[in-house]
């Protein structure tokens, strides 16, 4: 979908010793990238540029949904922290340290 590949025909195989040999005929394929990929699908030389606009719009919409959910969760967690570990607008360090470090009675 993106990138470049100056040799799209994949008909060679690199062996472990670095030697390059012809690939088996049933394993030969084309790997198109970037503009060549989108042209292969559509026969439109400019589709690779045109398709970015709706992708960007969709990403922007998803980004707004994510930011809203993220901010909501951040506020929820902040409120939970304040309710559980703050007194008189100060962190109650003893309660916080006990919460994260104190041994459970059942052990």
C-alpha positions, 0 to 999 in steps of 0.5 A: 500500500505504501513505499517503493520497490524497484523490483516487484517481481519476486523470482529469486530466493536468498539462501542462508549462506547469502547465495541468490538462486531462482525461486521455485516457479510456484513461489514466484509473485509480484509485490507492488508498493506505493503508487504501483500498488494503487495503480494495479488495483485501479488503473489510476496513476493518481489514486495513491494521492487521492485515497489519502484524503478520506483516510485522513478524514476517517483518522481525524474522526477516530482521533476525536473519539479516542481523545474524548474516551481518553479524557473521560478515563483520565478524569475518572482515574483522577477523581478515584485517586483524589477520593482514595488518596487525598485529604485536604487537597494533599496526597495522603502518602501513608494511605498511598504507600499502604495501598501499593506496598502493604502486605495482605493480611491473608499472607 
